[in-house]
């Protein structure tokens, strides 16, 4: 077995960027005069490291002496390296003519190996299979193959590269691409003011950089890509503009013309974290992990990719015209390298109509469906189906609508005192719904006032839970309350994820778990120290 010189097996696992690497990347960007993604820079850097390592190994090999081939002539004192002997070296101590009547004349050299043994080798022998062998450096070393390195270590190396690039003041980044700051074209305030006026005429946008560039007549005689990158950076650093394109596409929007619930978190989605520790409730949560999508419970929903996802509308999202981005929902929506907000299109499969959509990444929700919910007369608990569109930046939504029929529905009513009560009433239902989460809301304005009163008064969660359990118990002959029904009910007057609710129920003597997600309120037990 022929073993070529190799680099250390842990070379790429222990890889750390050095000053020479950063200098190479900087010069690489100067040479190509084009912004590069981290993936492109990583590919270039790995290629350069492999080139350097190959040269080092070749130099090391050449310093080790001549590579042994039977065809070559060797003389006393020569140092020879033997690939077939694991690159062991030896010194020629004598030569003599060879004796083989069936062969052309050749010589025999005696070589003293590094371990002290003497071995005989042919010299000047033209007809020998070993003369055709290739002992090039790294011919079988996967650590010196760029595709193999990227496949096995790409994610680790990319993370380390991103960390180093983020700390380098000589490079700037926009939409996931890097370029030297020193080569940027100056974009003065006049051009930015013209960009603002242009976007204002377009109702805020979005517009690609090239379209803005053409309209404001920024000089492009230096380098079009460089000028475009420079404008992107100037727009990014100006608070008037928002980069809202999905990954791989740069689109600009005028920040002040973005919808209110894109600029600010909708009040119905605001959650004030509770001050008590969340206890382990994994056994119960696991029973509903495929039923609930809640942006405040990002690890609860399934993680595997699916072509289509069905979810039941929670009241806060129905009221705000939003969808939660939890679990595997993220695979269906566009994402971005850096932009905190991403604009896309909701395509209504029922009516073949498009709606402007927005992803607010930090808060994990998508906005833009208020009009759609209203047009289909959906209600909290209606089942929404979502899948990725055929075109980039497009998400398809649909509801299983049907001819409206009257059905007995849990209905939220607001009394004169502002308190919420529940009753089973017949309601017109135009689409399929989740029986556990459905709640009809006849008077939205009255419920808004109840929401505002609950949150302004900072009513403790414990009091809210007990009140809702009393109301829901009246609708069940056994007085049992289903956890999902309770979760949906509480969220019509305050935002609350499942984990704190379940922690409260698990640590209060007035809440008796009956199994199968059912609880019972024990009115004989007094309320304990109320959780805020």
PATORTI-615039 format. One record per residue (C-alpha): x negated, y negated, z negated. Coordinates in steps of 0.5 Angstrom, whole numbers. Example, Ala and Ser with C-alpha at 12.3 -4.5 7.8 and 13.67 -1.06 7.14 Angstrom:
<rs>
[r [-25; 9; -16]]
[r [-27; 2; -14]]
</rs>
This chain:
<rs>
[r [0; 0; 0]]
[r [-3; -7; 2]]
[r [-2; -12; -3]]
[r [-3; -19; -1]]
[r [-5; -25; -6]]
[r [1; -28; -9]]
[r [3; -33; -14]]
[r [5; -32; -21]]
[r [12; -28; -21]]
[r [15; -34; -26]]
[r [12; -40; -21]]
[r [19; -42; -20]]
[r [23; -41; -26]]
[r [17; -45; -30]]
[r [17; -50; -24]]
[r [17; -57; -27]]
[r [16; -64; -22]]
[r [9; -67; -22]]
[r [7; -74; -20]]
[r [5; -71; -14]]
[r [12; -68; -12]]
[r [15; -75; -13]]
[r [10; -78; -9]]
[r [11; -73; -4]]
[r [18; -74; -4]]
[r [18; -82; -4]]
[r [13; -82; 2]]
[r [18; -77; 6]]
[r [23; -82; 5]]
[r [19; -87; 8]]
[r [17; -83; 14]]
[r [24; -81; 16]]
[r [27; -87; 14]]
[r [34; -84; 12]]
[r [37; -83; 6]]
[r [37; -76; 3]]
[r [42; -71; -1]]
[r [38; -68; -7]]
[r [39; -61; -3]]
[r [35; -64; 3]]
[r [30; -67; -2]]
[r [29; -60; -5]]
[r [29; -56; 1]]
[r [23; -61; 3]]
[r [20; -61; -4]]
[r [20; -53; -4]]
[r [17; -53; 3]]
[r [11; -57; 1]]
[r [10; -53; -5]]
[r [10; -47; -1]]
[r [5; -50; 4]]
[r [0; -52; -2]]
[r [0; -46; -5]]
[r [-1; -42; 1]]
[r [-7; -46; 2]]
[r [-9; -45; -5]]
[r [-9; -38; -4]]
[r [-12; -38; 3]]
[r [-18; -42; 0]]
[r [-18; -37; -6]]
[r [-19; -31; -1]]
[r [-24; -34; 3]]
[r [-28; -36; -3]]
[r [-28; -28; -5]]
[r [-32; -26; 1]]
[r [-30; -23; 8]]
[r [-24; -19; 9]]
[r [-26; -12; 11]]
[r [-25; -10; 18]]
[r [-28; -4; 21]]
[r [-30; -7; 27]]
[r [-34; -13; 24]]
[r [-42; -12; 23]]
[r [-44; -13; 15]]
[r [-51; -14; 13]]
[r [-54; -13; 6]]
[r [-52; -18; 1]]
[r [-46; -19; 4]]
[r [-39; -20; 0]]
[r [-33; -16; 2]]
[r [-26; -17; 0]]
[r [-22; -10; 1]]
[r [-14; -11; 2]]
[r [-13; -4; 1]]
[r [-16; -3; -5]]
[r [-12; -9; -8]]
[r [-17; -14; -6]]
[r [-23; -12; -10]]
[r [-29; -15; -8]]
[r [-36; -11; -7]]
[r [-43; -13; -5]]
[r [-47; -9; 1]]
[r [-53; -6; -2]]
[r [-55; -2; 4]]
[r [-54; 0; 12]]
[r [-55; 6; 16]]
[r [-53; 9; 23]]
[r [-47; 13; 23]]
[r [-46; 20; 25]]
[r [-40; 22; 29]]
[r [-41; 25; 36]]
[r [-34; 24; 38]]
[r [-34; 16; 36]]
[r [-38; 10; 39]]
[r [-44; 8; 36]]
[r [-43; 5; 29]]
[r [-46; 4; 22]]
[r [-45; 6; 15]]
[r [-45; 1; 9]]
[r [-46; 2; 2]]
[r [-42; -3; -2]]
[r [-43; -4; -10]]
[r [-36; -5; -12]]
[r [-34; -10; -18]]
[r [-33; -4; -23]]
[r [-40; -1; -21]]
[r [-38; 4; -16]]
[r [-42; 5; -10]]
[r [-37; 7; -4]]
[r [-39; 8; 4]]
[r [-35; 4; 9]]
[r [-35; 4; 17]]
[r [-38; -2; 20]]
[r [-38; -4; 28]]
[r [-33; 1; 29]]
[r [-28; -2; 35]]
[r [-23; 4; 35]]
[r [-20; 4; 28]]
[r [-12; 3; 26]]
[r [-15; -2; 20]]
[r [-17; -7; 25]]
[r [-10; -8; 27]]
[r [-7; -10; 20]]
[r [-5; -17; 18]]
[r [-7; -19; 12]]
[r [-4; -26; 12]]
[r [-3; -30; 5]]
[r [4; -28; 3]]
[r [7; -24; 8]]
[r [11; -20; 3]]
[r [11; -25; -2]]
[r [19; -28; -3]]
[r [16; -33; -8]]
[r [13; -36; -2]]
[r [19; -36; 3]]
[r [23; -42; 3]]
[r [30; -39; 4]]
[r [29; -33; -1]]
[r [27; -39; -6]]
[r [33; -43; -5]]
[r [38; -37; -6]]
[r [35; -35; -12]]
[r [33; -41; -16]]
[r [36; -47; -12]]
[r [41; -48; -17]]
[r [36; -49; -23]]
[r [31; -53; -19]]
[r [37; -57; -16]]
[r [38; -59; -23]]
[r [31; -61; -25]]
[r [30; -65; -19]]
[r [37; -69; -21]]
[r [34; -70; -28]]
[r [28; -73; -25]]
[r [31; -77; -19]]
[r [35; -80; -24]]
[r [29; -83; -28]]
[r [26; -86; -22]]
[r [26; -93; -22]]
[r [23; -93; -15]]
[r [29; -89; -12]]
[r [37; -91; -11]]
[r [43; -87; -10]]
[r [49; -88; -7]]
[r [54; -82; -6]]
[r [49; -77; -7]]
[r [44; -80; -3]]
[r [37; -82; -5]]
[r [33; -88; -2]]
[r [27; -92; -4]]
[r [29; -99; -7]]
[r [23; -103; -3]]
[r [26; -101; 4]]
[r [33; -104; 3]]
[r [36; -109; 7]]
[r [38; -115; 3]]
[r [46; -116; 3]]
[r [47; -123; 0]]
[r [54; -125; -3]]
[r [57; -128; 3]]
[r [57; -121; 6]]
[r [60; -118; 0]]
[r [66; -124; 0]]
[r [67; -122; 8]]
[r [68; -115; 6]]
[r [73; -117; 0]]
[r [77; -121; 5]]
[r [77; -115; 10]]
[r [79; -110; 5]]
[r [84; -115; 3]]
[r [87; -115; 10]]
[r [87; -107; 10]]
[r [92; -107; 3]]
[r [86; -105; -1]]
[r [83; -100; 4]]
[r [80; -95; 4]]
[r [75; -96; 10]]
[r [69; -93; 11]]
[r [62; -97; 11]]
[r [61; -97; 18]]
[r [68; -100; 20]]
[r [66; -106; 14]]
[r [59; -106; 17]]
[r [62; -108; 24]]
[r [67; -113; 22]]
[r [62; -117; 17]]
[r [57; -117; 23]]
[r [51; -115; 18]]
[r [45; -115; 22]]
[r [43; -107; 24]]
[r [37; -108; 28]]
[r [32; -106; 23]]
[r [35; -99; 22]]
[r [43; -97; 22]]
[r [43; -92; 17]]
[r [38; -96; 13]]
[r [43; -102; 13]]
[r [49; -98; 12]]
[r [46; -95; 6]]
[r [44; -102; 3]]
[r [51; -104; 4]]
[r [53; -98; 0]]
[r [49; -100; -5]]
[r [51; -107; -5]]
[r [58; -105; -5]]
[r [57; -100; -11]]
[r [54; -105; -15]]
[r [59; -110; -14]]
[r [65; -109; -19]]
[r [70; -112; -14]]
[r [69; -105; -10]]
[r [71; -98; -11]]
[r [68; -92; -8]]
[r [73; -87; -7]]
[r [71; -82; -2]]
[r [71; -75; -3]]
[r [64; -71; -3]]
[r [60; -72; 4]]
[r [65; -78; 6]]
[r [64; -86; 3]]
[r [70; -90; 3]]
[r [71; -97; 0]]
[r [77; -99; -4]]
[r [79; -106; -7]]
[r [79; -105; -14]]
[r [84; -110; -16]]
[r [89; -107; -11]]
[r [89; -100; -13]]
[r [95; -97; -17]]
[r [96; -99; -24]]
[r [95; -92; -26]]
[r [89; -91; -22]]
[r [86; -97; -26]]
[r [88; -95; -33]]
[r [91; -89; -36]]
[r [98; -88; -36]]
[r [101; -89; -43]]
[r [105; -82; -43]]
[r [98; -79; -42]]
[r [94; -82; -48]]
[r [93; -78; -53]]
[r [90; -80; -60]]
[r [86; -74; -62]]
[r [88; -72; -69]]
[r [83; -72; -75]]
[r [84; -65; -77]]
[r [79; -59; -75]]
[r [82; -54; -69]]
[r [82; -47; -72]]
[r [82; -41; -68]]
[r [88; -39; -65]]
[r [85; -35; -59]]
[r [90; -29; -60]]
[r [96; -33; -59]]
[r [93; -38; -54]]
[r [91; -32; -49]]
[r [98; -30; -49]]
[r [100; -36; -45]]
[r [93; -38; -42]]
[r [96; -37; -35]]
[r [103; -41; -36]]
[r [100; -48; -38]]
[r [96; -53; -34]]
[r [94; -58; -39]]
[r [88; -63; -38]]
[r [87; -64; -45]]
[r [86; -56; -45]]
[r [81; -55; -39]]
[r [79; -48; -42]]
[r [86; -46; -42]]
[r [88; -45; -35]]
[r [85; -39; -31]]
[r [78; -40; -28]]
[r [78; -36; -22]]
[r [80; -39; -15]]
[r [87; -38; -12]]
[r [90; -40; -5]]
[r [96; -43; -9]]
[r [98; -45; -16]]
[r [104; -46; -19]]
[r [105; -50; -25]]
[r [111; -53; -29]]
[r [112; -60; -30]]
[r [110; -63; -37]]
[r [114; -69; -39]]
[r [108; -74; -39]]
[r [106; -72; -32]]
[r [113; -72; -29]]
[r [114; -79; -32]]
[r [107; -82; -30]]
[r [108; -79; -23]]
[r [101; -75; -24]]
[r [99; -67; -24]]
[r [94; -65; -29]]
[r [87; -62; -27]]
[r [85; -56; -31]]
[r [82; -49; -30]]
[r [82; -47; -23]]
[r [86; -53; -20]]
[r [80; -57; -19]]
[r [78; -52; -13]]
[r [85; -55; -9]]
[r [83; -62; -10]]
[r [77; -66; -7]]
[r [71; -68; -11]]
[r [66; -73; -11]]
[r [58; -73; -12]]
[r [59; -79; -17]]
[r [65; -83; -15]]
[r [70; -83; -22]]
[r [76; -84; -17]]
[r [77; -80; -11]]
[r [83; -82; -6]]
[r [86; -77; -2]]
[r [93; -75; 1]]
[r [99; -71; -2]]
[r [103; -67; 4]]
[r [110; -66; 2]]
[r [111; -59; 5]]
[r [119; -60; 4]]
[r [119; -66; 8]]
[r [113; -67; 12]]
[r [111; -73; 9]]
[r [105; -76; 6]]
[r [103; -80; 0]]
[r [97; -83; -3]]
[r [94; -79; -8]]
[r [88; -81; -13]]
[r [84; -76; -17]]
[r [81; -80; -24]]
[r [76; -75; -25]]
[r [74; -77; -32]]
[r [81; -77; -35]]
[r [82; -70; -31]]
[r [89; -72; -27]]
[r [91; -73; -20]]
[r [96; -79; -19]]
[r [101; -81; -13]]
[r [107; -76; -14]]
[r [112; -81; -17]]
[r [116; -82; -11]]
[r [116; -75; -9]]
[r [119; -73; -16]]
[r [124; -78; -15]]
[r [126; -76; -8]]
[r [127; -69; -10]]
[r [130; -70; -16]]
[r [126; -66; -20]]
[r [126; -66; -28]]
[r [121; -64; -33]]
[r [120; -56; -32]]
[r [121; -56; -25]]
[r [116; -51; -22]]
[r [111; -55; -17]]
[r [107; -51; -12]]
[r [100; -53; -10]]
[r [95; -51; -5]]
[r [89; -54; -1]]
[r [91; -57; 6]]
[r [88; -55; 13]]
[r [85; -62; 13]]
[r [79; -65; 9]]
[r [82; -69; 3]]
[r [89; -67; 4]]
[r [93; -63; -2]]
[r [100; -59; 0]]
[r [105; -60; -5]]
[r [112; -57; -5]]
[r [118; -55; -9]]
[r [123; -49; -8]]
[r [129; -54; -7]]
[r [136; -51; -6]]
[r [143; -54; -6]]
[r [144; -57; -12]]
[r [148; -53; -17]]
[r [150; -54; -24]]
[r [146; -50; -30]]
[r [146; -50; -37]]
[r [140; -54; -39]]
[r [136; -56; -45]]
[r [138; -64; -45]]
[r [134; -69; -49]]
[r [139; -75; -52]]
[r [137; -81; -55]]
[r [142; -83; -61]]
[r [143; -90; -63]]
[r [138; -90; -69]]
[r [133; -88; -63]]
[r [132; -81; -65]]
[r [132; -75; -60]]
[r [136; -69; -61]]
[r [137; -63; -56]]
[r [144; -60; -53]]
[r [145; -55; -48]]
[r [149; -59; -43]]
[r [151; -57; -35]]
[r [146; -61; -31]]
[r [145; -61; -23]]
[r [139; -57; -21]]
[r [136; -58; -14]]
[r [130; -54; -15]]
[r [127; -48; -19]]
[r [125; -49; -26]]
[r [121; -46; -32]]
[r [127; -44; -37]]
[r [122; -45; -43]]
[r [119; -52; -41]]
[r [125; -55; -37]]
[r [128; -61; -40]]
[r [134; -66; -37]]
[r [133; -73; -39]]
[r [139; -77; -37]]
[r [137; -84; -40]]
[r [129; -85; -38]]
[r [129; -92; -41]]
[r [132; -90; -48]]
[r [127; -84; -48]]
[r [122; -89; -47]]
[r [124; -93; -53]]
[r [123; -87; -57]]
[r [116; -85; -54]]
[r [114; -93; -56]]
[r [117; -92; -63]]
[r [114; -86; -64]]
[r [107; -88; -62]]
[r [107; -95; -65]]
[r [109; -93; -72]]
[r [104; -87; -72]]
[r [109; -82; -74]]
[r [105; -76; -77]]
[r [105; -70; -72]]
[r [107; -66; -78]]
[r [114; -70; -78]]
[r [115; -69; -71]]
[r [114; -62; -70]]
[r [119; -61; -76]]
[r [124; -65; -73]]
[r [123; -62; -66]]
[r [123; -55; -69]]
[r [130; -57; -73]]
[r [133; -59; -66]]
[r [131; -53; -62]]
[r [133; -48; -68]]
[r [140; -50; -67]]
[r [140; -48; -59]]
[r [138; -41; -61]]
[r [143; -36; -65]]
[r [137; -33; -69]]
[r [134; -40; -71]]
[r [127; -38; -67]]
[r [123; -43; -63]]
[r [119; -41; -58]]
[r [112; -44; -58]]
[r [112; -46; -50]]
[r [119; -50; -51]]
[r [116; -53; -58]]
[r [110; -56; -54]]
[r [115; -58; -48]]
[r [120; -62; -53]]
[r [114; -65; -57]]
[r [111; -68; -51]]
[r [117; -72; -49]]
[r [116; -77; -55]]
[r [108; -76; -56]]
[r [102; -73; -52]]
[r [100; -67; -55]]
[r [96; -61; -53]]
[r [97; -54; -55]]
[r [91; -53; -59]]
[r [93; -58; -65]]
[r [100; -56; -65]]
[r [98; -49; -66]]
[r [93; -50; -71]]
[r [99; -54; -75]]
[r [103; -48; -74]]
[r [98; -43; -77]]
[r [96; -47; -83]]
[r [103; -49; -85]]
[r [107; -45; -90]]
[r [114; -48; -87]]
[r [112; -45; -80]]
[r [113; -37; -80]]
[r [110; -33; -74]]
[r [115; -28; -72]]
[r [111; -25; -66]]
[r [112; -26; -58]]
[r [110; -33; -59]]
[r [116; -35; -63]]
[r [116; -39; -70]]
[r [122; -40; -75]]
[r [122; -46; -79]]
[r [123; -45; -87]]
[r [127; -51; -89]]
[r [126; -48; -97]]
[r [118; -50; -96]]
[r [117; -58; -97]]
[r [113; -61; -92]]
[r [105; -61; -94]]
[r [100; -67; -93]]
[r [102; -69; -86]]
[r [97; -69; -81]]
[r [97; -76; -77]]
</rs>
